[in-house]
Amino acid sequence: DEKMSIIGYALLIILLLVGCSAPVKTKFSGTYPSIQLRGLWMACFQGASTKNPGLHPQIHSVFCDCMLDLTRGRITSQELQLKNDQNEDMTGLFTGIAHECGVILNFIPNQEQTNA
């Protein structure tokens, strides 16, 4: 009986180790160097703080995390750098992403829900 308990625990540990060691697929390819991510996040935070100075910094932080997550999912680091190097206007890209983050974070109402 004691032997069965030991075998049972050993099997449980083996199953946990095998199950927990499966590779995790990430949303992003990792093309953004840390320095670029920091720069983008800081630019977002400064802009959000300037535009809405009365809001708590934590709100700006969550908003900028969302902005970077959506940006990284849509455009590679190299594409963004090329647009920046060519002085391409990216206002439309970032305005759209900002609006999506506003909806995702419930800062602004979702038009689909309000029109339903």
N, C-alpha and C positions, 0 to 999 in steps of 0.2 A: 504494500500500500504506500509506504514511504518512497519506494523506488518509483512508483507510478507518478507521484507528486513531483519528484525531481525531474523525471522525463517530461512531464507536462510543462513545468516551468522552463526547461531547456528548449522545448519546442516553441513555446510562447516567445521567448527571447529571440530565437532564430527568426521566427516570423516577423517580429517587430523590426529586427535589424534589416531583413531583406525588404520589408515594406517601406521602411523609412529611408532606405538608401537609394530609392529610385530617383533618376535624374528629374529635376524640376525645370520645366520650360519657362523661360522668362519672356516678358512682353517686349523687351528691347534687345537689340543686337549688340549693345555695348560699344557702339561706334563713337559715343561722345566721351571725350577725355574729361576728367574731373574738373580741370580748370575751366573748360567751356561750360559745363553744367553749373559750376559756381557763379560764373559771370552771368549766365542767363537767369539764374534764380535771383541773384542780387539786383539785376536790372528790373526784373518783374516786381520784386519786393519794394524797391525804391519807387517805381512808378505807381504801384498800388497804394503805397503809403502816402504819396503826394496827392493822388487823386481822391483818396478817402482817408484823410488824416484822423478822423474821429473813430475809426474802427480799431479794435484791438489788434496788435501785431500778429497774434496767433491766427486771426482770420486771414490776414494777408499771406501768412506762411502756408496755410492749407490751400489757398487759392493758387499760389505760385507752384506748389507741389503738383497740383492738377495741371497747370499750364505746361510744366515740363514733361509730365507723363504723356499728355496728349501730343505735344510737339515731337517728342522722341518716337512716338508710335507712328507719326505721319511723315517725317522727313529725317533723313540721315544727317549726321554731323557734317559730312562733306557737302551735301546739298545746301544745307543752311549756311555753311562757310562760303560757298561759291556765290550764293545770293547776296550775302553780306559784302563780299569782295567786289561784286559787280554793282554795289549800291542799289540793288533791286528793292523796290518797295514791298515790304512784307506786312504792311498794316492789315490788309485783308485776311491774311493767314492768321495773324495773332488776334485780331478782333473776333474772328470766328471761333477760335479756340477759347478765348476769354468768355464769349457768350456761352459756349458749351459747358465750361467749368461753372459758370454762374448757375446754369440749370442743374448740373450734376450735384452741386453743393447746396441747392435750394436757396441760392441768393436771389434768383429771379425765377418767375413762374415759367413752367414749360408750356409753350403755346399749344401743343397737342393736347395737354391735359385741360387747359382752360377753355379750349374750343369744343371739347367733347360734351 
